[in-house]
Amino acid sequence: MVDPLDALRLPASPVAPDPAFRDRLRARLEAALAPDPDDLPPIQLRPQEDTVSDTATTTAAALTPYLSVADAAAALDWYRDVLGALETSRFVGDDGRVGHAEVVIGGSRLMLADEYPEVDVHGPGHYGGTPVSLHLDVVDVDHTYRLAVEHGAASEREPSDQFHGNRNAIVRDPWGHRWMLTQPISAERATAAADADPGDFGDVREYQVSGRPPVEPGYLTMATRDLDRARAFFGALFAWQVEPGNVEGGGHVANTRFPMGFMATDDATPGGAVTVYFRVDDIEAYATRVEELGGQVLARSEYPSGGNAECVDDQGFRFDLFRPAPGY
C-alpha cells in the first residue's frame, strides 16, 4: 500500500551542523563532565633537587631484552633446548611470522620476534654483527657451551676461569646474538687464573675478588598427603603443570619461573610444610660451614637432578643445600 505522505516527503541530504549549536553543545558537555576543583587532591610540589631520585623510584625495575631474529620459531626451539627457556607466550601473524613471543630463562624474561624489514626491524645479520652481549648465569658453563656449539652456535671463547671470580664462555647463536655464559668459581680458582694469564688488564691481582655472591633460595617443596589431589587443586587454581619428580612421591611444577614442587608425606600438617632449598656451588663447603656455626647436616643424597644435603640451623630451622647437575 502506498503511503500518501510520500509525495510530501523531502529527500534526505546531509546538512553541515550549525557552528553556534556545536559550540553551545560542547560547552554544556565540558561543564557537565569537568571535575569540581574542590574535589581534586592538592598538588604536591617537590623540591627541584628531588627530581632525579623521584624519577628513579617510580621507574619500572625490570629491564627485558627484545631480540629480532630471522626465524623466531626456530630460535624459540633453540633457546628451549640449549638454554632451558620456558616459553610463556607466542603470537603468530597471518603471514606465519612470530610477531611477539616471550620466554623465561632462569628468573629473567626475554622477548623476541621475527624480522620485519618493512618497518626497519632487522636481526644482527643485517648489520654485520651486534654490539650487545647477553650475560647469562648458568649452572655449568662447560655443559651449556658444549650444548650450544652442538646446536649450531659459533664459539667465540671457550670456557675458562677468570680473575673476577667466574668461569666464562662466549658463543654466538645461529641468529647472530652474542651470549656470555658464566658461573661463579672459588676465590682460589680466580687467583690461579689471574696468575696464569693476566690478560689485557695488566696485573689483575690488584683487583679485589669478592668470592661467592650471597646465596639465595633455589627451590622449595610443599608437603602434601595426596600428590594427585594437590596436582588437581593447584592445576585448577594456578594452572600449575605438576610433573613426576626425581624422587619417589615427588612432583615438580614445570611451568613457573621459580622452581618448586611437592613431596607426598603422611606427616603433612594441615597448614602445609615447606622446605627451602638453597642453591650453592659446593655442597661440602657449605655443609662444613653449617656445622661450624652450630647447625647439623642430617643427611646427604645424590639424585639425577644433583646433590643434596638436609640441614638444620642452630635453632632447628629445617632447610636443604643443593647443587644442580648439568642440564638442570
Helices and strands as residue ranges (DSSP letters): G 4-8, H 19-33, G 37-39, G 48-50, H 51-58, E 66-69, H 72-83, E 86-92, E 98-105, E 108-114, G 117-119, H 124-127, E 133-137, H 141-150, E 154-161, E 166-172, E 178-184, H 187-196, G 204-206, E 217-224, H 227-238, E 242-244, E 250-253, E 260-264, E 274-279, H 283-292, E 296-303, E 306-312, E 318-324
